Amino acid sequence: MTDVAVKPGPGNGTGRLERYFSLSERATSAQTEVLAGFTTFLTMAYIVLVNPAILGQAGMPIAAVAAATCFAAAFGSILMGLVANTPLALAPGMGLNAYFSFTVVQQMGVPWPVALGCVFISGIAFLILTLTGVRQMIVAAIPMHLFAAVAGGIGLFIGFIGLKNAGIVVANPATFVALGDLKAPGAALALFGLLVIGVLSVWNVRGAMLIGIVATTLVGWLCGQVVINPEPYSLDALTGTAFKLDLSGVFGLTGSHGLGLLEILFVFLFVDLFDNIGTLVAVTKRAGLMDKAGRIPGLNRILITDAAATIVGSVAGTSTVTSYVESAAGVQAGGRTGLTAVVTGILFLATMFVAPYAQIVPLAATAPALIIVGGLMLLPLTEIEWEDPLSAIPAFLTVAMIPLTFSIANGLAFGITAHAILKLLRGTATKADWFLFLLAALFVVRFIWMSAA
């Protein structure tokens, strides 16, 4: 595959889709891509409810954030599909929204319009790093065995999120995590969904995950587990946050806001950068889009789209927009092109009109899909040379730290740092590894910074 966008030509609608998205070249069809788009949307639709709930605690109008969340996800996903032809869906990132609300606004005392200004500037910085080739250099510096480890680690991460959302795994003060009450309605419903998807999958039924999610939602509705309490809402609500970012206030941050502007921008930049790279590597590898040399076709367009989505999202009124690991659910359903992302984006756009009703799909219905996708994403771990400590130790740290710290960025940080240190002490480092060691040094500084905070 080349890095040149495919132009649509004359003919019927299916033919234009075929030419634009290279469906045959990637061994897929329009029907499969639409199904995959629906699957991705259903597995990440929870963000329409969760993001407003989190940012609402920063004093932002919840209805406006709901509309902004849908708009940002729609814009980013559709742009990703049309420009980069990649089955990656985007939405406001979990973790970064919590940092925005709880740390920047509540703890540091930064007004939310100023915090949105910080997100906007971080998006500009993402774009500059991409256009100057720095983000591409970061991707190129990561060794192949860590690509596989990231994919496997994210698989465990997705599976853990699914088990947690289902109530199958719960918090425990003595052991950190423990088995939940499997007789509880949510856990029982998730186990039913897991059985449905599992049976359909082993029988090679097309759309097994989508069928499972819909079936589980219907059972949950019949059993009274789907409760809808929508608040009064209209698209006019978007004006509550749109264009409310305060750029002048960003540069007025002082010491009274903790470490001020630099700390906020560093966190927004750092976490989104490495979360995005980790997700990108995992999803494209699972979709078979990465070549044998570890290169990702259309990487520049993917990264530019990610930066543009963050910029537009901040203007609409939401925290940093990034690629979603749940995109792997659509890939597992057969998504191989940008048409998957476009369908997901269109569904988010439609959701703007009914945002309060997104809760009709309970977490217990999407949890089984995440659990199964997580397991299937472990396949790349077989590519790691586990008998070689130089590969095995950094790979294990990457795989383990992603789910255990609930952060893709932390897993990459441990893996890259361990690989650089072991390579240096083994005496196999070369001048060509300078960027790898620079990354490792920055990670060490980050760990020290986090420990001192």
LOTOR-647953 format. One record per atom (N, C-alpha, C): residue in one letter; x, y, z. Coordinates in steps of 0.001 Angstrom, whole numbers, plus 500000, padded with zeros to 6 digits. Each point is the difference from the previous one (the first is absolute). Layout:
REM residues N
AXYZ
...
REM end
This chain:
REM residues 453
M500832498808500000
M499168501192500000
M500866501240500000
T499524501032499348
T500753501235499923
T499443501010500981
D500692501122500123
D499587501048500909
D499208501069499259
V499531499653498792
V499268500954499181
V498516499718500113
A499216501037500275
A498564499817500156
A499374499544498694
V499018499110500108
V499298499499498825
V498858500939499671
K499911500432498767
K498976500955499599
K498760499268499485
P498834500497500361
P498782499371499502
P499807500275498528
G499390499084499310
G499768500179498567
G498524499907499693
P499654500067498763
P498595499941499616
P499445498604500208
G498697499903499980
G499372498686500149
G498979500021501106
N499479498830500347
N498999499942501044
N500640500200501363
G499131500103501065
G500491500291501337
G500967498955500499
T499694498726499788
T500883498935500473
T501351500069499309
G499983500296498704
G501256500108499268
G500860501131500497
R499376501132500346
R500757501135500521
R500607499667501354
L499221499330500831
L500531499578501304
L501178499056499818
E499857499075499059
E501061499029499710
E501298500708499627
R499879500982499090
R501204500685499534
R500601500908501071
Y499147500713500706
Y500513500965500977
Y500685499298501167
F499364498951500518
F500525499341501196
F500820498739499697
S500175499651498724
S500789498820499621
S499491498746500695
L498703499773499930
L499379498890500724
L500545498643499557
S500065499759498695
S500479498706499503
S501466499795500362
E500788501062499907
E501427499892500304
E500230499550501433
R499085500388500871
R500137499627501410
R499075498845500380
A499507499289498992
A499211498787500209
A498797500231500905
T499226501040499686
T498809500289500784
T498891500451499057
S498841500345500551
S498865500450499198
S499301501132500733
A499148500722499270
A499268501106500607
A499114499497501136
Q499373498859499809
Q499132499433501035
Q500794499695501272
T501164499400499826
T500837499676501153
T500463501259500714
E500368501028499233
E500483501250500588
E498892500700500787
V498780499988499468
V498878500608500712
V499740499258501310
L500028498689499950
L499816499176501195
L501085500309501022
A501231500115499540
A501119500305500894
A499836501387500615
G499518500956499202
G499779501346500515
G498964500028501105
F498925499252499821
F498973499893501037
F500594499366501263
T500815498971499812
T500599499299501144
T500910500939500786
T500855500734499300
T500883500951500676
T499189501041500760
F498967500529499354
F499174501021500645
F499372499465501282
L499438498809499945
L499321499456501174
L500967499756501148
T501251499644499692
T500957499726501077
T500560501271500625
M499889501154499305
M500539501240500567
M498929501058500218
A498723499649499804
A498917500964500181
A499885500474501444
Y500578499242500933
Y499943500392501400
Y500607501378500242
I500915500426499112
I500663501286500199
I499005501147499939
V498871499802499308
V498975501043499898
V499405500300501370
L500002499023500883
L499497500192501354
L501109500302500997
V501118499294499863
V501075500116500991
V500725501342499912
N500309500453498789
N500747501248499859
N499258501203500589
P498693500177499716
P499277501111500628
P499962499891501524
A499899498769500511
A499958499816501449
A501303500458500642
I501127499703499348
I501310500387500546
I500249501494499841
L499799500523498788
L500259501419499769
L498957500872500698
G498823499446500264
G498988500742500740
G500470500349501400
Q500886499159500563
Q500534500265501327
Q501013501144499992
A500351500451498804
A500869501171499875
A499164501268499851
G498680499847500099
G499123501149499883
G499507500247498593
M500309499117499064
M499556500164498620
M498556499522499859
P499186500673499177
P498606499570499805
P499927498614499368
I499341499079500668
I500009498594499588
I499384499794498621
A498873500657499732
A499354499831498702
A500908500470498877
A500714501105500241
A500910500526498983
A501166499046499768
V500519499421501081
V501118499061499864
V499554498748499264
A498760499557500239
A499482498824499283
A499983500258498504
A499522501179499615
A499965500345498579
A501408500141499438
A500893500636500767
A501384500183499552
A500714498666499857
T499702499063500909
T500604498670499944
T499608499289498713
C498711500036499679
C499523499363498765
C500602500665498769
F500046501328500002
F500520500729498846
F501484499709499796
A500774500036501088
A501445499763499899
A500286498579499532
A499255499027500529
A500191498609499594
A499621499810498536
A498913500662499575
A499564499891498610
A501028500628499066
F500442501204500331
F500979500700499154
F501290499192499881
G500545499564501143
G501270499275499988
G499924498677499264
S498919499251500234
S499868498677499379
S499782500114498499
I499119500905499572
I499745500166498569
I501251500499499291
L500699500956500612
L501230500518499396
L501052498896499891
M500098499165501034
M500961498897499978
M499684499048498842
G498729499708499812
G499612499089498932
G500236500562498619
L499640501260499804
L500110500612498685
L501433500368499631
V500779500460500959
V501350500478499715
V501042498890500110
A499887499168501046
A501030498993500256
A499593498594499582
N498713499788499678
N499502498682499601
N500434498911500981
T499770500270501271
T500386499087501073
T498798499780500921
P499755498768500461
P498825499712500837
P500160500423501456
L500514501216500214
L500195500536501342
L498904501016500306
A499309499802501100
A498997500968500439
A500590500866501099
L499594501254500051
L500527500934500983
L498883500551500867
A500355500414501219
A499048500623500920
A500815500614501140
P499391500834500827
P500717500532501164
P500568498862500839
G501283500088500335
G500680498900500667
G499703499874501482
M499766498773500412
M499861499708501428
M501361500150500673
G500017500520501188
G501264500254500697
G500372501453499822
L500078500453498761
L500286501401499749
L498820500883500417
N498773499484499849
N498857500785500472
N499992500089501523
A500437498928500665
A500086500024501460
A501087500973500461
Y501135499998499299
Y501072500953500326
Y499510501430499805
F499293500235498909
F499431501310499687
F499103500472501148
S499081499124500427
S498994500383500981
S500535500044501427
F500610498905500430
F500372499876501404
F501309500693500361
T500971499958499081
T501304500590500315
T500102501460499555
V499789500229498697
V500195501351499465
V498969500981500561
V498728499623499952
V498948500930500431
V499818499997501516
Q499758498818500579
Q499673499967501421
Q501222500164500902
Q501076499266499706
Q501162500057500889
Q500866501244499761
M500253500333498722
M500849501135499686
M499231501316499929
G498691499927499986
G499198501198500001
G499939500746498686
V500277499320498890
V499963500629498681
V498555499998499491
P499449501139499585
P498627500024499460
P499899499101498772
W498846499350499816
W499888499037498901
W500189500632498622
P499604501254499763
P500309500562498675
P501510500099499745
V500768500290501059
V501457500059499862
V500556498599499762
A499419499011500693
A500441498618499805
A499739499557498559
L498866500416499430
L499729499705498592
L501036500674499106
G500438501185500385
G501056500676499258
G501290499201500012
C500293499359501131
C501195499149500095
C499881498801499069
V498805499429499916
V499775498870499092
V500215500452498559
F499504501182499668
F500167500539498643
F501481500161499662
I500768500574500907
I501429500218499745
I500737498667499907
S499591499023500814
S500641498683499916
S499713499370498638
G498804500242499462
G499678499499498666
G500878500636498934
I500252501290500132
I500906500685499078
I501396499400500116
A500416499722501241
A501325499403500216
A500072498607499370
F498893499200500121
F499966498684499349
F500237500157498505
L499313500988499434
L500093500217498561
L501418500379499586
I500640500863500779
I501379500418499697
I500955498813500099
L499834499191501045
L500857498823500168
L499826499026498838
T498781499927499476
T499740499117498865
T500622500539498725
L499772501286499720
L500509500611498768
L501518500047499965
T500623500071501177
T501468500016500060
T500593498599500040
G499126498969500057
G500484498625499962
G500372499406501344
V499787500748501096
V500402499488501320
V499137498805500411
R498699500085499780
R499134498884500390
R500326498753499182
Q500323500187498730
Q500379498863499165
Q501313499385500487
M500925500847500469
M501269499503500531
M499773499164501249
I499034500408500795
I499682499240501213
I499504498610499636
V499096499940499019
V499482498700499556
V501134499136499453
A500898500622499213
A501107499253499389
A500995499509501043
A500095500693501136
A500987499639501019
A499566498807500849
I498727499669499968
I499494498899500833
I500322498671499318
P500714499090500660
P500350498711499394
P498770499135499754
M500123499085499029
M498861499201499565
M499385499163501121
H500845499451500892
H499429499152501047
H499144500808500973
L500261501307500114
L499155500827500843
L498682500336499307
F500000500044498659
F498740500139499280
F499075498838500372
A500551498787499949
A499206498820500329
A499562500024501460
A500898500460500877
A499687500060501427
A498895501018500277
V500049501126499304
V498952501014500167
V498652499433499579
A499972499299498867
A498753499402499533
A499444499022501037
G500877499142500545
G499562499047501016
G499590500682501285
G500767501022500408
G499678500735501223
G498662500702499896
I499734500572498828
I498717500666499804
I498879498955499976
G500298498803499500
G499016498929500055
G499594499698501433
L500985499865500882
L499713499774501421
L499254501190500595
F500409501204499562
F499371501231500476
F498519500021499617
I499725499715498731
I498610499982499533
I499200498929500739
G500598498811500136
G499322498927500708
G499702500362501442
F500970500659500646
F499820500413501396
F498881501036500119
I499962500945499060
I498931501000500002
I498641499309499857
G499932499017499088
G498760499266499817
G499579499261501264
L500943499312500639
L499693499268501231
L499572500950501117
K500634501155500049
K499658501009501008
K498619500582499724
N499732500351498744
N498691500559499653
N498870499011500277
A500324498722499865
A498986498960500212
A499758499718501477
G500929500401500857
G499888499668501411
G500500498603500300
I500642499376499015
I500566498672500212
I501274500102500824
V500754501073499797
V501172500318500813
V499711501299500733
V500222500002501312
V499696501179500817
V501201500368500861
A499980501199500540
A501069500461500889
A499943499251501323
N501169499791500598
N500096499327501290
N501134500650500796
P499742500490501209
P501041500699500759
P501191499138500380
A499797498684500087
A501085499106500398
A500813499513498811
T499329499700498916
T500684499414498844
T499928500888498749
F499534501231500152
F499838500960498910
F498830499639499084
V499978498769499483
V498873499558499179
V499551498625500487
A498735499700499730
A499452498704500410
A498823499667499087
L499511498771500121
L498849499576499224
L498752500660500562
G499185500575499109
G498771500645500429
G498884499001500238
D498831500520500308
D498826499160500232
D499399499641498645
L500205498767499579
L499533499575498680
L498486499895499919
K499333500046501166
K498534499970500002
K499416501398499869
A500841501012500100
A499524501377499860
A499465500204498582
P498975500828499836
P499378500176498678
P500984500365498895
G500894500953500266
G500947500426498972
G500960498896499597
A500558499301500983
A500934498920499706
A499307498856499265
A498789499651500453
A499259498912499359
A499659500355498550
L499622501260499777
L499673500434498645
L501244499952499116
A501142500417500540
A501249499973499231
A500408498568499674
L499822499086500937
L500334498599499757
L499108499421498901
F498743500416499984
F499096499577498929
F500524500503498649
G500383501267499954
G500538500566498767
G501279499312499572
L500845499667500973
L501254499304499718
L499722498637499370
L498994499313500520
L499617498689499461
L499469500138498572
V499146500998499767
V499419500198498669
V501091500285498975
I500882500950500321
I501062500360499058
I500960498835499797
G500307499294501085
G500914498863499907
G499459498906499096
V498731499641500189
V499391498941499190
V499931500422498539
L499558501237499758
L499913500475498625
L501378500060499341
S501012500344500780
S501358500104499459
S500552498639499597
V499807498999500851
V500548498674499666
V499262499383498816
W498771500471499745
W499260499549498824
W500244500921498805
N500939500943500165
N500398500921498919
N498828500791499432
V499108500445500872
V498861500817499587
V500471501440499793
R499720500565498846
R500384501383499723
R499263500949500935
G500722500984500494
G499380500978500891
G499699499445501375
A500787499025500444
A499733499349501288
A499956501005501150
M500954500940500011
M500046500949501110
M498837500974499971
L499666500486498815
L498875500927499888
L498700499309500410
I499810498763499527
I498802499242500377
I499967499797501504
G501160499680500579
G500074499780501439
G499671501250500796
I500518501147499553
I499736501257500705
I498509500341499945
V499406499861498811
V498571500309499838
V499142499035500815
A500342498702499933
A499231499000500746
A500086500247501501
T501180500326500477
T500181500248501433
T499256501254500435
T500000501022499151
T499255501224500307
T498509499717500105
L499482499185499061
L498574499652500025
L499643499223501263
V500855499047500380
V499745499229501217
V500047500917501221
G500976500925500012
G500091500952501100
G498761500876500089
W499474500398498843
W498787500812499980
W498807499204500523
L499879498741499562
L498890499153500449
L500071499727501495
C501235499974500532
C500175499713501434
C500009501275500851
G499767501121499370
G499936501251500741
G501332500583500404
Q501080499602499314
Q501327500505500357
Q500405501218499169
V499202500355499022
V500279501188499200
V499051501094500456
V500546500991500698
V499203501095500541
V500355501282499259
I499008500651499433
I500225501218499229
I499351501178500717
N500818500951500406
N499509501214500645
N500575501223499285
P499590500236498749
P500580501108499241
P499584501359500554
E500933500955499949
E499710501367500402
E499598500797498761
P499292501123500194
P499662500846498852
P501256500358499211
Y499926499886498675
Y501225500120499209
Y499668500417498566
S500859500818499431
S499904500351498589
S501400500310499503
L500153500053498671
L501318500279499440
L500492501388500371
D499089500892500403
D500416501331500423
D500886499939501236
A499951498860500696
A500815499858501211
A501481500143499689
L500408499682498764
L501411500070499630
L500575501395500200
T499143501027499923
T500493501372500150
T500519500267501409
G499689499113500932
G500472500186501379
G501496499830500149
T500632499274499071
T501453499801500069
T500718500393498714
A499283500048498878
A500642500294498717
A500612501398499999
F501248500067499572
F500745501257499888
F500148500728501347
K499918499244501085
K500146500605501322
K501432499891500530
L500922499401499235
L501365499862500478
L500649501372500156
D500846500118501009
D500642501272500332
D501502499892499761
L500452500413498820
L501423499909499665
L500825501048500728
S499444501174500182
S500762501046500698
S500261499606501447
G499037499272500590
G500174499581501383
G501060498928500164
V500264499243498924
V501006498937500070
V501359500568500370
F500392501075499341
F501329500554500228
F500053500867501252
G498844500118500653
G499988500738501258
G500098499101501203
L500175498692499776
L500128499065501122
L501243500326500806
T499864499967501299
T501121500335500888
T500290498845500934
G500904500241500931
G500380498965500956
G498858499549500879
S498966500799500106
S498862499610500825
S499261498804499429
H500296499651498752
H499384498844499356
H500968498826499952
G500754499791501077
G500962498896500012
G501187500343499114
L500361499122499101
L501115500252499096
L499555500789498772
G498696500369499957
G499530500892498954
G499910499378498625
L500156500852499013
L499773499643498607
L500844498816499544
L501297499994500347
L500885498959499496
L499581498619500469
E499613499892501274
E499587498692500515
E498747499513499280
I499018500886499834
I498744499607499365
I500234499556498562
L500752500811499253
L500270499661498605
L500811498716499894
F500953499803500927
F500830498800499966
F499138498754500163
V499081500034500954
V499155498823500239
V499080499747498806
F499336501051499512
F499122499828498838
F500786499446498809
L501192500540499763
L500830499552498883
L500463498572500194
F500586499741501165
F500671498723500247
F499025498833499976
V498929500125500783
V499064498880500102
V499315499736498675
D499538501057499331
D499324499785498720
D500953499440498957
L501229500499499977
L500982499550499019
L500221498501500089
F500285499497501200
F500342498592500137
F498779499091500085
D498900500503500537
D498767499216499930
D499604499811498542
N500114501069499216
N499620499941498598
N500903499067499210
I501306500088500231
I500944499128499304
I499726498541500354
G499770499742501294
G499719498629500424
G498743499454499363
T498940500796499998
T498746499578499375
T500177499798498504
L500686500936499365
L500234499932498555
L500734498724499620
V501053499697500736
V500786498802499723
V499158498741500178
A499254499950501107
A499227498796500308
A498904499749498963
V499250501043499672
V498860499828499094
V500463499722498572
T500990500737499503
T500464499771498632
T500681498646499870
K500669499573501052
K500639498676499964
K498932498914499965
R498958500166500806
R498916499013500038
R499251499963498670
A499917501162499331
A499287500069498726
A500864499541498831
G501273499707500267
G500886499562498932
G500442501123499088
L499951501239500482
L500375501150499182
L501472500367500146
M500663499473501013
M501412500294500207
M500849499072499134
D501003500558499315
D500820499153499136
D501048499251500815
K500784499158499326
K500963499144500697
K501088500794500708
A500263501199499536
A501028500841500615
A499442500819501162
G498720499812500299
G499397500715501108
G499490501389499634
R499931500292498712
R499517501309499563
R498486499982499848
I499377501138500320
I498551500133499909
I499668500894498812
P499347499476498965
P499635500811498831
P499146501195500400
G500304501155499426
G499210501194500286
G500224500566501384
L501152499721500627
L500248500428501373
L499861501515500161
N500556500763499061
N499906501455500098
N498560500460500054
R499161499450499122
R498605500414499962
R499261499597501275
I500361498853500554
I499384499550501254
I500332500964501135
L501264500370500113
L500442500857501090
L499472501425499841
I499950500498498767
I499454501331499757
I498512500033500343
T499294498941499653
T498571499906500330
T499794500023501502
D500829499276500721
D499903499962501461
D500176501395500582
A500996500737499502
A500250501360500485
A498822500913499668
A499478499888498769
A498878500840499586
A498769499730500857
A499776498735500354
A498836499641500812
A500092500623501389
T501199500038500574
T500179500622501313
T499737501498499928
I500492500640498951
I499790501437499837
I498512500316499871
V499307499284499118
V498566500230499790
V499206499645501258
G500394498919500676
G499311499605501222
G500073501069501077
S501165500624500141
S500155501049501015
S499132501208499661
V499869500305498703
V499145501112499582
V498529499671500264
A499615498736499794
A498619499581500253
A499694499968501491
G501033499699500816
G499799500015501435
G500204498689500711
T501065499272499619
T500299498759500699
T501504499814500121
S500395499071500833
S501417499739500247
S500630499271498810
T501281499680500115
T500798499437498913
T499323498810499302
V499947500066498671
V499434498926499178
V501145499104499538
T499792498690500099
T501063499057499646
T499419498728499411
S500856499163499417
S499560498720499443
S499549499068501124
Y498991499208499731
Y499420499138501031
Y500388498541499799
V500404499376501111
V500365498585499937
V498799499137499627
E498792500512500261
E498799499257499632
E499866499825498498
S500804500740499230
S500012499809498545
S500347498560499648
A500699499331500916
A500374498602499774
A498774499105499873
A498885500390500630
A498774499204499881
A499493500025498559
G500071501174499371
G499597500101498604
G500937499249499079
V501283500048500310
V500994499262499204
V499730498507500099
Q499683499541501215
Q499710498583500175
Q498728499605499246
A499097500957499825
A498765499736499257
A500221500069498495
G501247500265499579
G500323499993498574
G500392501331499411
G499955501082500800
G500353501322499497
G501462500086499602
R500268500453498794
R501374500103499516
R500293501345499334
T498973500828499810
T500206501263499298
T499372501160500770
G500179501202499433
G499441501183500626
G498486500037499982
L499363499149499195
L498539499975499974
L499446499614501368
T500708499142500708
T499600499632501359
T499948501239500884
A501049500820499950
A500058501211500812
A498933501007499584
V499746500107498698
V498976500928499512
V498625499610500532
V499689498712499953
V498710499527500522
V499889500306501487
T501068499735500747
T500003500309501426
T499756501488500223
G500674500839499212
G499834501440500134
G498591500457499688
I499396499433498968
I498626500358499634
I499041499640501135
L500231498868500630
L499163499587501122
L500151500955501178
F501223500474500244
F500194500995501066
F499299501304499639
L500035500361498707
L499319501213499553
L498499499880500234
A499452498834499679
A498575499766500230
A499674500023501489
T500949499550500816
T499786499946501444
T499874501395500602
M500525501019499314
M499858501368500498
M498540500356500217
F499114499407499196
F498577500316500096
F499320499241501134
V500643498938500466
V499389499165501048
V501025499644501064
A500941500899500266
A501101499697500912
A499547499434501349
P498949500550500628
P499606499457501306
P499509498564499945
Y499652499512498786
Y499467498637499879
Y501094498964499739
A501266500433499978
A501093499067499729
A500111498928501076
Q499442500294501180
Q500075499035501097
Q499145498765499762
I499279499966498868
I499186498822499705
I500864498759499811
V501285500198499630
V500936498879499902
V500815499967501292
P499705499088500923
P500709499970501287
P501421499489499855
L500826500348500980
L501387499537499987
L500072498481500002
A499038499357500653
A499992498537500053
A499799499379498623
A499440500781499040
A499778499473498657
A501241500129499128
T500804501028500236
T501220500172499206
T501199499312500639
A499916499722501288
A501113499361500702
A500424498664499377
P499062499107499628
P500424498726499400
P500820500176498729
A499645500993499172
A500757500241498773
A501424500424500334
L500149500837501019
L501340500446500391
L500830498832500539
I499365499121500754
I500715498850500565
I500520499091498885
I499136499694499036
I500400499102498914
I501042500649499095
V499806501272499676
V500988500709499189
V501343500038500712
G499969500227501304
G501240500024500768
G500769498704499884
G499278498882500084
G500662498706499868
G500579499784498619
L499262500402498979
L500473499814498624
L501215500862499683
M500164501101500729
M501127500896499743
M501310499497500597
L499967498862500687
L501225499437500573
L500837499267498955
L499434499759498824
L500701499244498970
L501391500549499667
P500212501330499881
P501337500509499661
P501098499634501009
L499612499594501206
L501008499641500997
L500819498791499553
T499454499198499076
T500744498844499496
T501179500433499135
E500024501267499566
E501081500491499156
E501229500418500806
I499860500071501311
I501101500436500862
I500945498837500276
E501295500249499927
E501000498969500304
E500167499924501519
W499148499206500630
W499965499953501462
W501256499385500596
E500745499252499175
E501240499407500522
E501139501009500047
D499835501160499379
D501019501049500002
D499632501047501052
P500768500109501093
P499671500955501069
P499888501439499514
L500775500377498978
L499951501370499492
L498622500313499411
S499347498990499493
S498642500180499490
S498957499700501073
A500221498932500757
A498991499510500932
A499738500948501165
I501069500541500603
I499818500837501197
I499243501292499676
P500437500790498990
P499230501206499665
P498577499673499538
A499851498889499265
A498673499622499511
A499072499669501165
F500510499231500961
F499180499651501157
F499586501236500787
L500955500909500228
L499669501217500735
L498934500809499279
T500092500059498683
T499000500717499210
T498633499346500133
V499967498678499808
V498740499257500082
V499369500140501381
A500809499901501043
A499478500017501367
A499559501394500443
M500810501012499669
M499739501334500533
M498824500700499335
I499657499650498777
I498853500650499351
I498710499740500784
P499624498741500268
P498759499798500766
P500144500312501485
L501175499728500581
L500160500161501444
L500076501457500430
T500431500891499114
T500005501431500327
T498872500738499299
F499199499245499209
F498866500576499264
F500481501094499064
S501157499781499383
S500574501030499138
S500865499375498918
I499657500258498740
I500824499550498890
I501339500722500035
A499976501291500352
A501223500797500046
A500991499442501020
N499516499586501168
N500899499440501013
N500635498698499522
G499206499153499325
G500550498750499486
G501100500245498995
L499776500914499072
L501037500359499029
L501225500577500683
A499774500830501016
A501111500629500708
A500905498954500641
F499407499026500683
F500796498947500643
F500717499154498957
G499303499651498929
G500597499149498977
G501159500663499289
I499805501245499568
I501060500711499275
I501197500263500908
T499741500413501233
T501099500273500932
T500798498734500287
A499299498890500255
A500686498737500283
A500815499545498798
H499429500121498805
H500718499585498792
H501264500825499798
A499904501312500199
A501165500870499810
A501103499682501009
I499617499820501262
I500999499719501040
I500677498661499756
L499211498956499700
L500581498682499770
L500884499986498755
K499599500719498967
K500805500057498780
K501316500715500258
L499954501050500794
L501213500744500333
L500955499140500820
L499475499329501033
L500845499183500873
L500481498720499313
R499276499569498999
R500421498814499246
R501116500347499012
G500150501286499718
G501045500441499100
G499646499926498539
T498700499985499682
T499576499897498600
T499403501306499474
A500098501068500790
A499457501290499570
A500853500588498879
T499348500700499082
T500690500658498900
T499557501463499924
K500667500762499141
K499640501410499837
K498586500152499456
A499556498997499261
A498657500059499421
A498909499916501067
D500381499611501219
D499026499861501086
D499850501280500821
W500534501120499517
W500013501220500809
W498599500452500398
F499028499847499096
F498652500465500328
F499339499077501017
L500322498708499931
L499495499056500997
L500472500397501394
F501273500355500117
F500551500381501301
F499466501357500458
L499713500872499053
L499380501277500357
L498615499765500586
L499245499110499365
L498675499669500515
L500095499402501405
A500941499078500180
A500174499362501307
A500342501036501062
A500864500948499647
A500389501046500952
A498795500854500378
L499169500322499016
L498796500783500280
L499039499229500895
F499932498692499791
F499143499178500854
F500510499987501437
V501312499911500164
V500577500016501350
V499667501317500691
V500138501104499265
V499653501309500550
V498526500024500395
R499153499403499150
R498571499947500293
R499724499214501270
F500666498853500164
F499796499200501206
F500417500772501246
I501125500713499906
I500474500802501142
I498991501102500312
W499501500637498946
W499033501080500145
W498724499486500683
M499518498833499542
M498783499428500568
M500199499634501462
S501205499501500326
S500271499589501382
S500064501204500931
A500466501124499452
A500155501196500828
A498696500786500154
A499040499685499105
A498744500762500011
A499157499671501238
REM end
